[in-house]
Amino acid sequence: MRIIVDRTRCIGLGMCQSVAADVFQVNDDGEMELRTAIVTDGRLAEVERAVACCPNEALGLAP
């Protein structure tokens, strides 16, 4: 799976980072950065939780 980010919706709250800090990171400018764009099967449930907790629905997953 691949993580998709809609940067027009992301406001850098960091809720995704609080769930999966080794995948998502909010930088010093308040912008979310992906530490990896590809999600392995072993991490899928954790990343799905991070995507679901985004209040602005700025994150998604694609095959």
CHARMM internal coordinates of N, CA and C (Angstrom, degrees):
IC EDIT
DIST 1 N 1 CA 1.4525
DIST 1 CA 1 C 1.5289
ANGL 1 N 1 CA 1 C 109.23
DIST 1 C 2 N 1.3180
ANGL 1 CA 1 C 2 N 114.16
DIHE 1 N 1 CA 1 C 2 N 153.99
DIST 2 N 2 CA 1.4576
ANGL 1 C 2 N 2 CA 121.66
DIHE 1 CA 1 C 2 N 2 CA -178.57
DIST 2 CA 2 C 1.5282
ANGL 2 N 2 CA 2 C 108.70
DIHE 1 C 2 N 2 CA 2 C -123.74
DIST 2 C 3 N 1.3312
ANGL 2 CA 2 C 3 N 116.25
DIHE 2 N 2 CA 2 C 3 N 139.66
DIST 3 N 3 CA 1.4626
ANGL 2 C 3 N 3 CA 121.43
DIHE 2 CA 2 C 3 N 3 CA 178.96
DIST 3 CA 3 C 1.5262
ANGL 3 N 3 CA 3 C 108.88
DIHE 2 C 3 N 3 CA 3 C -86.39
DIST 3 C 4 N 1.3189
ANGL 3 CA 3 C 4 N 115.50
DIHE 3 N 3 CA 3 C 4 N 133.78
DIST 4 N 4 CA 1.4618
ANGL 3 C 4 N 4 CA 122.29
DIHE 3 CA 3 C 4 N 4 CA 177.37
DIST 4 CA 4 C 1.5293
ANGL 4 N 4 CA 4 C 107.73
DIHE 3 C 4 N 4 CA 4 C -114.09
DIST 4 C 5 N 1.3231
ANGL 4 CA 4 C 5 N 116.82
DIHE 4 N 4 CA 4 C 5 N 133.58
DIST 5 N 5 CA 1.4599
ANGL 4 C 5 N 5 CA 122.28
DIHE 4 CA 4 C 5 N 5 CA -179.83
DIST 5 CA 5 C 1.5264
ANGL 5 N 5 CA 5 C 109.31
DIHE 4 C 5 N 5 CA 5 C -120.79
DIST 5 C 6 N 1.3209
ANGL 5 CA 5 C 6 N 116.09
DIHE 5 N 5 CA 5 C 6 N 125.88
DIST 6 N 6 CA 1.4629
ANGL 5 C 6 N 6 CA 121.55
DIHE 5 CA 5 C 6 N 6 CA 172.28
DIST 6 CA 6 C 1.5287
ANGL 6 N 6 CA 6 C 106.37
DIHE 5 C 6 N 6 CA 6 C -94.76
DIST 6 C 7 N 1.2908
ANGL 6 CA 6 C 7 N 116.68
DIHE 6 N 6 CA 6 C 7 N 96.86
DIST 7 N 7 CA 1.4708
ANGL 6 C 7 N 7 CA 121.61
DIHE 6 CA 6 C 7 N 7 CA -174.73
DIST 7 CA 7 C 1.5260
ANGL 7 N 7 CA 7 C 112.79
DIHE 6 C 7 N 7 CA 7 C -67.70
DIST 7 C 8 N 1.3289
ANGL 7 CA 7 C 8 N 117.35
DIHE 7 N 7 CA 7 C 8 N -16.68
DIST 8 N 8 CA 1.4651
ANGL 7 C 8 N 8 CA 119.54
DIHE 7 CA 7 C 8 N 8 CA 176.45
DIST 8 CA 8 C 1.5289
ANGL 8 N 8 CA 8 C 111.24
DIHE 7 C 8 N 8 CA 8 C -75.73
DIST 8 C 9 N 1.3305
ANGL 8 CA 8 C 9 N 117.15
DIHE 8 N 8 CA 8 C 9 N -19.40
DIST 9 N 9 CA 1.4651
ANGL 8 C 9 N 9 CA 121.55
DIHE 8 CA 8 C 9 N 9 CA -179.86
DIST 9 CA 9 C 1.5227
ANGL 9 N 9 CA 9 C 112.90
DIHE 8 C 9 N 9 CA 9 C -100.20
DIST 9 C 10 N 1.3324
ANGL 9 CA 9 C 10 N 117.35
DIHE 9 N 9 CA 9 C 10 N -26.06
DIST 10 N 10 CA 1.4651
ANGL 9 C 10 N 10 CA 121.19
DIHE 9 CA 9 C 10 N 10 CA -176.05
DIST 10 CA 10 C 1.5302
ANGL 10 N 10 CA 10 C 110.16
DIHE 9 C 10 N 10 CA 10 C -71.68
DIST 10 C 11 N 1.3485
ANGL 10 CA 10 C 11 N 115.64
DIHE 10 N 10 CA 10 C 11 N 129.46
DIST 11 N 11 CA 1.4635
ANGL 10 C 11 N 11 CA 119.73
DIHE 10 CA 10 C 11 N 11 CA 177.88
DIST 11 CA 11 C 1.5269
ANGL 11 N 11 CA 11 C 111.55
DIHE 10 C 11 N 11 CA 11 C -116.30
DIST 11 C 12 N 1.3206
ANGL 11 CA 11 C 12 N 116.89
DIHE 11 N 11 CA 11 C 12 N 10.78
DIST 12 N 12 CA 1.4559
ANGL 11 C 12 N 12 CA 121.30
DIHE 11 CA 11 C 12 N 12 CA 172.09
DIST 12 CA 12 C 1.5139
ANGL 12 N 12 CA 12 C 116.39
DIHE 11 C 12 N 12 CA 12 C 73.05
DIST 12 C 13 N 1.3241
ANGL 12 CA 12 C 13 N 118.43
DIHE 12 N 12 CA 12 C 13 N 31.42
DIST 13 N 13 CA 1.4564
ANGL 12 C 13 N 13 CA 120.91
DIHE 12 CA 12 C 13 N 13 CA 178.78
DIST 13 CA 13 C 1.5282
ANGL 13 N 13 CA 13 C 112.19
DIHE 12 C 13 N 13 CA 13 C -68.19
DIST 13 C 14 N 1.3190
ANGL 13 CA 13 C 14 N 116.93
DIHE 13 N 13 CA 13 C 14 N -29.12
DIST 14 N 14 CA 1.4617
ANGL 13 C 14 N 14 CA 120.80
DIHE 13 CA 13 C 14 N 14 CA 176.55
DIST 14 CA 14 C 1.5134
ANGL 14 N 14 CA 14 C 115.37
DIHE 13 C 14 N 14 CA 14 C 84.60
DIST 14 C 15 N 1.3076
ANGL 14 CA 14 C 15 N 117.74
DIHE 14 N 14 CA 14 C 15 N 15.65
DIST 15 N 15 CA 1.4620
ANGL 14 C 15 N 15 CA 119.19
DIHE 14 CA 14 C 15 N 15 CA 177.90
DIST 15 CA 15 C 1.5240
ANGL 15 N 15 CA 15 C 110.66
DIHE 14 C 15 N 15 CA 15 C -64.23
DIST 15 C 16 N 1.3171
ANGL 15 CA 15 C 16 N 116.86
DIHE 15 N 15 CA 15 C 16 N -36.98
DIST 16 N 16 CA 1.4678
ANGL 15 C 16 N 16 CA 120.47
DIHE 15 CA 15 C 16 N 16 CA 176.94
DIST 16 CA 16 C 1.5271
ANGL 16 N 16 CA 16 C 110.45
DIHE 15 C 16 N 16 CA 16 C -63.80
DIST 16 C 17 N 1.3085
ANGL 16 CA 16 C 17 N 116.22
DIHE 16 N 16 CA 16 C 17 N -39.31
DIST 17 N 17 CA 1.4663
ANGL 16 C 17 N 17 CA 121.25
DIHE 16 CA 16 C 17 N 17 CA 179.07
DIST 17 CA 17 C 1.5246
ANGL 17 N 17 CA 17 C 110.39
DIHE 16 C 17 N 17 CA 17 C -64.59
DIST 17 C 18 N 1.3088
ANGL 17 CA 17 C 18 N 117.84
DIHE 17 N 17 CA 17 C 18 N -35.97
DIST 18 N 18 CA 1.4642
ANGL 17 C 18 N 18 CA 119.99
DIHE 17 CA 17 C 18 N 18 CA -179.72
DIST 18 CA 18 C 1.5238
ANGL 18 N 18 CA 18 C 111.88
DIHE 17 C 18 N 18 CA 18 C -67.04
DIST 18 C 19 N 1.3273
ANGL 18 CA 18 C 19 N 117.36
DIHE 18 N 18 CA 18 C 19 N -23.76
DIST 19 N 19 CA 1.4614
ANGL 18 C 19 N 19 CA 121.53
DIHE 18 CA 18 C 19 N 19 CA 178.87
DIST 19 CA 19 C 1.5227
ANGL 19 N 19 CA 19 C 111.48
DIHE 18 C 19 N 19 CA 19 C -91.19
DIST 19 C 20 N 1.3320
ANGL 19 CA 19 C 20 N 117.51
DIHE 19 N 19 CA 19 C 20 N -39.63
DIST 20 N 20 CA 1.4674
ANGL 19 C 20 N 20 CA 121.44
DIHE 19 CA 19 C 20 N 20 CA -176.38
DIST 20 CA 20 C 1.5280
ANGL 20 N 20 CA 20 C 109.58
DIHE 19 C 20 N 20 CA 20 C -140.75
DIST 20 C 21 N 1.3213
ANGL 20 CA 20 C 21 N 116.04
DIHE 20 N 20 CA 20 C 21 N 75.98
DIST 21 N 21 CA 1.4720
ANGL 20 C 21 N 21 CA 121.68
DIHE 20 CA 20 C 21 N 21 CA -174.19
DIST 21 CA 21 C 1.5146
ANGL 21 N 21 CA 21 C 113.81
DIHE 20 C 21 N 21 CA 21 C -65.49
DIST 21 C 22 N 1.3177
ANGL 21 CA 21 C 22 N 117.86
DIHE 21 N 21 CA 21 C 22 N -22.75
DIST 22 N 22 CA 1.4547
ANGL 21 C 22 N 22 CA 118.96
DIHE 21 CA 21 C 22 N 22 CA 179.01
DIST 22 CA 22 C 1.5297
ANGL 22 N 22 CA 22 C 112.25
DIHE 21 C 22 N 22 CA 22 C -85.78
DIST 22 C 23 N 1.3375
ANGL 22 CA 22 C 23 N 117.24
DIHE 22 N 22 CA 22 C 23 N -2.07
DIST 23 N 23 CA 1.4704
ANGL 22 C 23 N 23 CA 122.22
DIHE 22 CA 22 C 23 N 23 CA 177.71
DIST 23 CA 23 C 1.5266
ANGL 23 N 23 CA 23 C 110.58
DIHE 22 C 23 N 23 CA 23 C -110.36
DIST 23 C 24 N 1.3453
ANGL 23 CA 23 C 24 N 116.50
DIHE 23 N 23 CA 23 C 24 N -42.62
DIST 24 N 24 CA 1.4585
ANGL 23 C 24 N 24 CA 122.32
DIHE 23 CA 23 C 24 N 24 CA -176.66
DIST 24 CA 24 C 1.5256
ANGL 24 N 24 CA 24 C 109.56
DIHE 23 C 24 N 24 CA 24 C -116.09
DIST 24 C 25 N 1.3293
ANGL 24 CA 24 C 25 N 115.85
DIHE 24 N 24 CA 24 C 25 N 143.75
DIST 25 N 25 CA 1.4607
ANGL 24 C 25 N 25 CA 120.18
DIHE 24 CA 24 C 25 N 25 CA 176.61
DIST 25 CA 25 C 1.5197
ANGL 25 N 25 CA 25 C 109.16
DIHE 24 C 25 N 25 CA 25 C -148.12
DIST 25 C 26 N 1.3310
ANGL 25 CA 25 C 26 N 116.04
DIHE 25 N 25 CA 25 C 26 N 132.97
DIST 26 N 26 CA 1.4611
ANGL 25 C 26 N 26 CA 120.88
DIHE 25 CA 25 C 26 N 26 CA 173.92
DIST 26 CA 26 C 1.5198
ANGL 26 N 26 CA 26 C 106.08
DIHE 25 C 26 N 26 CA 26 C -93.37
DIST 26 C 27 N 1.3372
ANGL 26 CA 26 C 27 N 116.16
DIHE 26 N 26 CA 26 C 27 N 122.43
DIST 27 N 27 CA 1.4660
ANGL 26 C 27 N 27 CA 119.91
DIHE 26 CA 26 C 27 N 27 CA -177.27
DIST 27 CA 27 C 1.5312
ANGL 27 N 27 CA 27 C 111.32
DIHE 26 C 27 N 27 CA 27 C -80.78
DIST 27 C 28 N 1.3020
ANGL 27 CA 27 C 28 N 116.68
DIHE 27 N 27 CA 27 C 28 N 179.35
DIST 28 N 28 CA 1.4639
ANGL 27 C 28 N 28 CA 122.24
DIHE 27 CA 27 C 28 N 28 CA -177.25
DIST 28 CA 28 C 1.5311
ANGL 28 N 28 CA 28 C 113.12
DIHE 27 C 28 N 28 CA 28 C -63.22
DIST 28 C 29 N 1.3361
ANGL 28 CA 28 C 29 N 116.96
DIHE 28 N 28 CA 28 C 29 N -20.80
DIST 29 N 29 CA 1.4622
ANGL 28 C 29 N 29 CA 121.18
DIHE 28 CA 28 C 29 N 29 CA 178.20
DIST 29 CA 29 C 1.5294
ANGL 29 N 29 CA 29 C 112.13
DIHE 28 C 29 N 29 CA 29 C -89.16
DIST 29 C 30 N 1.3400
ANGL 29 CA 29 C 30 N 116.78
DIHE 29 N 29 CA 29 C 30 N 2.68
DIST 30 N 30 CA 1.4535
ANGL 29 C 30 N 30 CA 121.14
DIHE 29 CA 29 C 30 N 30 CA 179.97
DIST 30 CA 30 C 1.5145
ANGL 30 N 30 CA 30 C 114.03
DIHE 29 C 30 N 30 CA 30 C 81.26
DIST 30 C 31 N 1.3184
ANGL 30 CA 30 C 31 N 117.15
DIHE 30 N 30 CA 30 C 31 N 14.78
DIST 31 N 31 CA 1.4570
ANGL 30 C 31 N 31 CA 121.41
DIHE 30 CA 30 C 31 N 31 CA 179.55
DIST 31 CA 31 C 1.5226
ANGL 31 N 31 CA 31 C 110.03
DIHE 30 C 31 N 31 CA 31 C -101.82
DIST 31 C 32 N 1.3172
ANGL 31 CA 31 C 32 N 116.56
DIHE 31 N 31 CA 31 C 32 N 137.51
DIST 32 N 32 CA 1.4437
ANGL 31 C 32 N 32 CA 121.44
DIHE 31 CA 31 C 32 N 32 CA 179.89
DIST 32 CA 32 C 1.5275
ANGL 32 N 32 CA 32 C 109.66
DIHE 31 C 32 N 32 CA 32 C -78.53
DIST 32 C 33 N 1.3244
ANGL 32 CA 32 C 33 N 115.34
DIHE 32 N 32 CA 32 C 33 N 134.16
DIST 33 N 33 CA 1.4611
ANGL 32 C 33 N 33 CA 122.01
DIHE 32 CA 32 C 33 N 33 CA 177.07
DIST 33 CA 33 C 1.5192
ANGL 33 N 33 CA 33 C 108.52
DIHE 32 C 33 N 33 CA 33 C -121.40
DIST 33 C 34 N 1.3102
ANGL 33 CA 33 C 34 N 115.45
DIHE 33 N 33 CA 33 C 34 N 140.79
DIST 34 N 34 CA 1.4526
ANGL 33 C 34 N 34 CA 120.27
DIHE 33 CA 33 C 34 N 34 CA 174.21
DIST 34 CA 34 C 1.5158
ANGL 34 N 34 CA 34 C 109.01
DIHE 33 C 34 N 34 CA 34 C -87.40
DIST 34 C 35 N 1.3049
ANGL 34 CA 34 C 35 N 116.71
DIHE 34 N 34 CA 34 C 35 N 129.49
DIST 35 N 35 CA 1.4634
ANGL 34 C 35 N 35 CA 120.25
DIHE 34 CA 34 C 35 N 35 CA 174.29
DIST 35 CA 35 C 1.5187
ANGL 35 N 35 CA 35 C 109.80
DIHE 34 C 35 N 35 CA 35 C -82.32
DIST 35 C 36 N 1.3229
ANGL 35 CA 35 C 36 N 116.32
DIHE 35 N 35 CA 35 C 36 N -22.78
DIST 36 N 36 CA 1.4552
ANGL 35 C 36 N 36 CA 123.59
DIHE 35 CA 35 C 36 N 36 CA 172.90
DIST 36 CA 36 C 1.5179
ANGL 36 N 36 CA 36 C 107.54
DIHE 35 C 36 N 36 CA 36 C -152.99
DIST 36 C 37 N 1.3003
ANGL 36 CA 36 C 37 N 117.47
DIHE 36 N 36 CA 36 C 37 N 143.65
DIST 37 N 37 CA 1.4615
ANGL 36 C 37 N 37 CA 120.64
DIHE 36 CA 36 C 37 N 37 CA 179.97
DIST 37 CA 37 C 1.5241
ANGL 37 N 37 CA 37 C 111.65
DIHE 36 C 37 N 37 CA 37 C -100.33
DIST 37 C 38 N 1.3296
ANGL 37 CA 37 C 38 N 116.61
DIHE 37 N 37 CA 37 C 38 N -15.53
DIST 38 N 38 CA 1.4584
ANGL 37 C 38 N 38 CA 121.92
DIHE 37 CA 37 C 38 N 38 CA -178.17
DIST 38 CA 38 C 1.5218
ANGL 38 N 38 CA 38 C 109.17
DIHE 37 C 38 N 38 CA 38 C -103.33
DIST 38 C 39 N 1.3294
ANGL 38 CA 38 C 39 N 116.12
DIHE 38 N 38 CA 38 C 39 N 132.31
DIST 39 N 39 CA 1.4572
ANGL 38 C 39 N 39 CA 121.92
DIHE 38 CA 38 C 39 N 39 CA -178.41
DIST 39 CA 39 C 1.5263
ANGL 39 N 39 CA 39 C 109.13
DIHE 38 C 39 N 39 CA 39 C -108.72
DIST 39 C 40 N 1.3130
ANGL 39 CA 39 C 40 N 116.02
DIHE 39 N 39 CA 39 C 40 N 123.78
DIST 40 N 40 CA 1.4639
ANGL 39 C 40 N 40 CA 120.02
DIHE 39 CA 39 C 40 N 40 CA 176.56
DIST 40 CA 40 C 1.5309
ANGL 40 N 40 CA 40 C 109.46
DIHE 39 C 40 N 40 CA 40 C -79.20
DIST 40 C 41 N 1.3162
ANGL 40 CA 40 C 41 N 115.71
DIHE 40 N 40 CA 40 C 41 N 160.19
DIST 41 N 41 CA 1.4635
ANGL 40 C 41 N 41 CA 120.02
DIHE 40 CA 40 C 41 N 41 CA -178.84
DIST 41 CA 41 C 1.5218
ANGL 41 N 41 CA 41 C 112.12
DIHE 40 C 41 N 41 CA 41 C -57.42
DIST 41 C 42 N 1.3233
ANGL 41 CA 41 C 42 N 117.20
DIHE 41 N 41 CA 41 C 42 N -35.83
DIST 42 N 42 CA 1.4517
ANGL 41 C 42 N 42 CA 121.05
DIHE 41 CA 41 C 42 N 42 CA -179.24
DIST 42 CA 42 C 1.5167
ANGL 42 N 42 CA 42 C 113.76
DIHE 41 C 42 N 42 CA 42 C -67.21
DIST 42 C 43 N 1.3026
ANGL 42 CA 42 C 43 N 118.07
DIHE 42 N 42 CA 42 C 43 N -19.79
DIST 43 N 43 CA 1.4757
ANGL 42 C 43 N 43 CA 122.95
DIHE 42 CA 42 C 43 N 43 CA -178.49
DIST 43 CA 43 C 1.5223
ANGL 43 N 43 CA 43 C 112.43
DIHE 42 C 43 N 43 CA 43 C -107.32
DIST 43 C 44 N 1.3158
ANGL 43 CA 43 C 44 N 117.34
DIHE 43 N 43 CA 43 C 44 N -2.56
DIST 44 N 44 CA 1.4592
ANGL 43 C 44 N 44 CA 120.80
DIHE 43 CA 43 C 44 N 44 CA -171.78
DIST 44 CA 44 C 1.5285
ANGL 44 N 44 CA 44 C 113.03
DIHE 43 C 44 N 44 CA 44 C -59.02
DIST 44 C 45 N 1.3147
ANGL 44 CA 44 C 45 N 118.90
DIHE 44 N 44 CA 44 C 45 N -45.71
DIST 45 N 45 CA 1.4664
ANGL 44 C 45 N 45 CA 121.01
DIHE 44 CA 44 C 45 N 45 CA -177.94
DIST 45 CA 45 C 1.5269
ANGL 45 N 45 CA 45 C 111.08
DIHE 44 C 45 N 45 CA 45 C -61.22
DIST 45 C 46 N 1.3244
ANGL 45 CA 45 C 46 N 117.17
DIHE 45 N 45 CA 45 C 46 N -42.64
DIST 46 N 46 CA 1.4654
ANGL 45 C 46 N 46 CA 121.31
DIHE 45 CA 45 C 46 N 46 CA 179.74
DIST 46 CA 46 C 1.5243
ANGL 46 N 46 CA 46 C 111.08
DIHE 45 C 46 N 46 CA 46 C -63.93
DIST 46 C 47 N 1.3277
ANGL 46 CA 46 C 47 N 116.97
DIHE 46 N 46 CA 46 C 47 N -44.20
DIST 47 N 47 CA 1.4648
ANGL 46 C 47 N 47 CA 120.82
DIHE 46 CA 46 C 47 N 47 CA -179.37
DIST 47 CA 47 C 1.5279
ANGL 47 N 47 CA 47 C 110.40
DIHE 46 C 47 N 47 CA 47 C -69.33
DIST 47 C 48 N 1.3182
ANGL 47 CA 47 C 48 N 117.78
DIHE 47 N 47 CA 47 C 48 N -35.88
DIST 48 N 48 CA 1.4630
ANGL 47 C 48 N 48 CA 120.36
DIHE 47 CA 47 C 48 N 48 CA 175.60
DIST 48 CA 48 C 1.5250
ANGL 48 N 48 CA 48 C 110.71
DIHE 47 C 48 N 48 CA 48 C -60.86
DIST 48 C 49 N 1.3340
ANGL 48 CA 48 C 49 N 118.19
DIHE 48 N 48 CA 48 C 49 N -39.75
DIST 49 N 49 CA 1.4762
ANGL 48 C 49 N 49 CA 121.25
DIHE 48 CA 48 C 49 N 49 CA 176.14
DIST 49 CA 49 C 1.5265
ANGL 49 N 49 CA 49 C 110.70
DIHE 48 C 49 N 49 CA 49 C -63.21
DIST 49 C 50 N 1.3379
ANGL 49 CA 49 C 50 N 116.55
DIHE 49 N 49 CA 49 C 50 N -42.10
DIST 50 N 50 CA 1.4636
ANGL 49 C 50 N 50 CA 120.53
DIHE 49 CA 49 C 50 N 50 CA 179.50
DIST 50 CA 50 C 1.5240
ANGL 50 N 50 CA 50 C 110.94
DIHE 49 C 50 N 50 CA 50 C -63.65
DIST 50 C 51 N 1.3133
ANGL 50 CA 50 C 51 N 116.79
DIHE 50 N 50 CA 50 C 51 N -42.26
DIST 51 N 51 CA 1.4675
ANGL 50 C 51 N 51 CA 121.49
DIHE 50 CA 50 C 51 N 51 CA 178.60
DIST 51 CA 51 C 1.5245
ANGL 51 N 51 CA 51 C 109.87
DIHE 50 C 51 N 51 CA 51 C -63.73
DIST 51 C 52 N 1.3223
ANGL 51 CA 51 C 52 N 116.78
DIHE 51 N 51 CA 51 C 52 N -42.83
DIST 52 N 52 CA 1.4670
ANGL 51 C 52 N 52 CA 121.28
DIHE 51 CA 51 C 52 N 52 CA -177.32
DIST 52 CA 52 C 1.5266
ANGL 52 N 52 CA 52 C 112.31
DIHE 51 C 52 N 52 CA 52 C -67.45
DIST 52 C 53 N 1.3313
ANGL 52 CA 52 C 53 N 118.03
DIHE 52 N 52 CA 52 C 53 N -27.87
DIST 53 N 53 CA 1.4693
ANGL 52 C 53 N 53 CA 119.37
DIHE 52 CA 52 C 53 N 53 CA -176.49
DIST 53 CA 53 C 1.5243
ANGL 53 N 53 CA 53 C 112.59
DIHE 52 C 53 N 53 CA 53 C -84.93
DIST 53 C 54 N 1.3119
ANGL 53 CA 53 C 54 N 119.38
DIHE 53 N 53 CA 53 C 54 N -3.37
DIST 54 N 54 CA 1.4594
ANGL 53 C 54 N 54 CA 121.20
DIHE 53 CA 53 C 54 N 54 CA 179.17
DIST 54 CA 54 C 1.5303
ANGL 54 N 54 CA 54 C 109.48
DIHE 53 C 54 N 54 CA 54 C -68.54
DIST 54 C 55 N 1.3310
ANGL 54 CA 54 C 55 N 117.76
DIHE 54 N 54 CA 54 C 55 N 116.32
DIST 55 N 55 CA 1.4685
ANGL 54 C 55 N 55 CA 120.22
DIHE 54 CA 54 C 55 N 55 CA -176.16
DIST 55 CA 55 C 1.5282
ANGL 55 N 55 CA 55 C 113.78
DIHE 54 C 55 N 55 CA 55 C -68.51
DIST 55 C 56 N 1.3196
ANGL 55 CA 55 C 56 N 117.58
DIHE 55 N 55 CA 55 C 56 N -20.70
DIST 56 N 56 CA 1.4721
ANGL 55 C 56 N 56 CA 120.66
DIHE 55 CA 55 C 56 N 56 CA -178.88
DIST 56 CA 56 C 1.5182
ANGL 56 N 56 CA 56 C 112.88
DIHE 55 C 56 N 56 CA 56 C -102.95
DIST 56 C 57 N 1.3295
ANGL 56 CA 56 C 57 N 116.82
DIHE 56 N 56 CA 56 C 57 N 5.64
DIST 57 N 57 CA 1.4678
ANGL 56 C 57 N 57 CA 122.57
DIHE 56 CA 56 C 57 N 57 CA -179.73
DIST 57 CA 57 C 1.5279
ANGL 57 N 57 CA 57 C 110.97
DIHE 56 C 57 N 57 CA 57 C 52.54
DIST 57 C 58 N 1.3298
ANGL 57 CA 57 C 58 N 115.32
DIHE 57 N 57 CA 57 C 58 N 44.29
DIST 58 N 58 CA 1.4638
ANGL 57 C 58 N 58 CA 121.65
DIHE 57 CA 57 C 58 N 58 CA -179.04
DIST 58 CA 58 C 1.5264
ANGL 58 N 58 CA 58 C 112.32
DIHE 57 C 58 N 58 CA 58 C -87.89
DIST 58 C 59 N 1.3228
ANGL 58 CA 58 C 59 N 117.24
DIHE 58 N 58 CA 58 C 59 N -8.71
DIST 59 N 59 CA 1.4614
ANGL 58 C 59 N 59 CA 120.88
DIHE 58 CA 58 C 59 N 59 CA -176.75
DIST 59 CA 59 C 1.5101
ANGL 59 N 59 CA 59 C 111.18
DIHE 58 C 59 N 59 CA 59 C -115.23
DIST 59 C 60 N 1.3274
ANGL 59 CA 59 C 60 N 115.00
DIHE 59 N 59 CA 59 C 60 N 148.57
DIST 60 N 60 CA 1.4535
ANGL 59 C 60 N 60 CA 120.52
DIHE 59 CA 59 C 60 N 60 CA 177.12
DIST 60 CA 60 C 1.5122
ANGL 60 N 60 CA 60 C 109.89
DIHE 59 C 60 N 60 CA 60 C -151.42
DIST 60 C 61 N 1.3226
ANGL 60 CA 60 C 61 N 115.83
DIHE 60 N 60 CA 60 C 61 N 171.79
DIST 61 N 61 CA 1.4607
ANGL 60 C 61 N 61 CA 121.80
DIHE 60 CA 60 C 61 N 61 CA 176.67
DIST 61 CA 61 C 1.5344
ANGL 61 N 61 CA 61 C 108.86
DIHE 60 C 61 N 61 CA 61 C -126.63
DIST 61 C 62 N 1.3092
ANGL 61 CA 61 C 62 N 114.93
DIHE 61 N 61 CA 61 C 62 N 142.79
DIST 62 N 62 CA 1.4618
ANGL 61 C 62 N 62 CA 121.36
DIHE 61 CA 61 C 62 N 62 CA 178.26
DIST 62 CA 62 C 1.5245
ANGL 62 N 62 CA 62 C 108.68
DIHE 61 C 62 N 62 CA 62 C -135.81
DIST 62 C 63 N 1.3077
ANGL 62 CA 62 C 63 N 116.66
DIHE 62 N 62 CA 62 C 63 N 151.41
DIST 63 N 63 CA 1.4812
ANGL 62 C 63 N 63 CA 119.70
DIHE 62 CA 62 C 63 N 63 CA 178.51
DIST 63 CA 63 C 1.5096
ANGL 63 N 63 CA 63 C 112.37
DIHE 62 C 63 N 63 CA 63 C -63.39
END
COOR INIT
IC SEED 1 N 1 CA 1 C
IC BUILD
